[in-house]
Amino acid sequence: MPITRYAIAIGSNRPGRHGLPEAALRAAIAALGPVVAVSRFFPTPPLGPSSRRFVNAALILDSADSPPELLARLKAVERDFGRRAGRRWGARVIDLDIILWSGGIWSDAALTVPHRAFRQRRFVLDPLVSLVPAWRDPVTGLTMRQLAARARAVDRRPRRS
């Protein structure tokens, strides 16, 4: 399979065997192998019932894996870091999501790319804008910069650096 480029969202809000969330992000990025680029880390408020703040980032990864193969690899890293199935939006040591890929749109029973909810999530869009502001969402045709501006217009909370 040819090499394709993926945008991956990564987040943590619970210490694990690698240390605090920032250390967990660094360790997970290293576990994924060589990456093309990594955004800075963004502290973000929790979504849903979790009371712990998150640290979020985005990374660009080149891989010969198909989307389902990469998803399996990401889930293996999550398990290795101690992620357990549980409450949606709960505290987690590591969370890895495929947001976009250079192949456009992918959908099967287990995975949809682009990620269905990324267009409304500043904790995904802000890191993506710092890496790939001109990448286009294959569904809407909008750039990451445009999507982030729309999300900021809806979410009036101040942007945290």
Secondary structure, DSSP 8 states (H G I E B T S, - for coil): ---EEEEEEEEE-S-BTTBSHHHHHHHHHHHT---SEE---EEE--STT--S-EEEEEEEEEES--HHHHHHHHHHHHHHTT----STT---S-EEEEEEETT--EE-SS-EES-TTGGG-HHHHHHHHHH-TT-B-TTT--BHHHHHHHHHHH--S----
